[in-house]
Every structure is written in structure tokens, then in C-alpha cells.
């Protein structure tokens, strides 16, 4: 089972993804008022990256953030699927991103 665990540092926060005891990805971010800025994303699996982004935005939203931002060079297809748009800095409203459907390829049960 994949677990997403928060990491809290003095000047930033993060989410680490674990498969059992194996760390399989991590992202760091900084809360800045109504904004959350992604600082790093380290994961080779696009679906896990999406999970990291969703977990980070949920964490940030629970601390009053409303807009998530990421620099273009850190972005990946997972962030685009979540609705991030822009030129040098991509952004999305967190409620809109979290309400978007799962993109893992599984069909929705009716």
C-alpha cells in the first residue's frame, strides 16, 4: 500500500511517498499566506507524483492556502492533469485541482 506522509521542517514542508518501508518519492513546498509554492518534486512515477501533489495541496488547504504554484522547470504531466497553467510559473486553485478526477486509468464505478 502506498502511504503519503507529511514532513515538517523549519522553513518548508513536504510529503514523502512510501511503498511499505521504501521511500518512492518526495515533494517539498512552502506555505505563503494563501499560496503554496512547490520547491522540489523527486519521483520517477507520474501517478505517484500526482498523489504527492494532491497530498501536498490538501495539507496546504488545511492551513488556509488557496492557490498552488510551481515553476515550469519543476512541473510534469501530473501537474498539467491537475489543472496547473501558466508560463514560467504554473498555478491552480487548490479546490479545483483536488476536485478533478483520478487520472490513474481506472474507470469510475457506477
N, C-alpha and C positions, 0 to 999 in steps of 0.2 A: 504494500500500500504506500502511495506517495503522501508525504506529510510536508506541509509548509509551516515553518517555524519562524516567528519574529526574532530579530536580533536588534538589540538596542545599544547604541554607542553614545558617547558624549555629544558628538556633533552631527551624527546621522543615524539612520535606522536601516534595517534590511530585512529581507525574507530569505531563508535558506530552504531548499527543497531536499528532502531525504527519501530514498527508497530503502527501507529498512534502516541500517546504520550507515549506508553510503550516501554521502553528500553529492547530489547530482546537479545542483545549480544554486545560484545566489544572485540577488539584486540588492543594491543599496540605493537609498533615497534620502532626501532631506525635506522636512516639512517647513514651509514658509508661509504662515498665515493660511489663506485659502488655497494655496498651491502646494503640490508635492512635486519635487524635481527628482527624476531618476538620475543617479550618478554613475551607476555601473550595472551591467547585466552580463552575467557569466553563466551561460548554459548552452549546450550544444543541441538540445532537443527543442523544437519550436513549440510543441504543445506544453511542455514543462515551463518554457519561457512565458507562455500565456498565463499559466497558473501562477507563476511568480508575480507577473504584472497585476493580475486580478487580486491576489492576496495583498500585495503592497497597496493597491488603491483602496481596498476595503479597510486595511489598517489605517491609512491616511484619512479616509472619510469618517471613521470613528473618532478622529481627532480634529474634525471640522474642515478638512481640506475638501475643495470642490472641483478643482481643475488639476489634472496631471500633465506634466510636461517632460519631454525627453529630447535631447539633441539628436539631430538627424543621423549622425555617425553611430549612435548607440542603438538606434531603432532597428527593428527586424519585422518580418511579415506578421508576427504575433501582435505587435503594437498597431500595425495598419488594420488588421482584422478587428481590433478593439475600437477602432474609430479615430485614432490619432491622425491629425492632419496638420499641415503647415510646411514652411520652407526649411529654415535652419533649425528651428525648434518646433517640434510637433506637439500638439496638445489635444486634450479631450476633456469634456465634462465627465467627472467620475460616475455619476448616476447613469449617464447614457452608456458608458463603457461597460459597467457592471450589469446592465440590463440586457446587453447584447447576448445572443445565444451562444451556446457551446460550439466551438469550431473544431472539435476533435474528430469529427467524421461519423459519430454515432447518430443514428436517426432518433428523432424525438418520439417517445412513446405516447400513444394516443389513449 
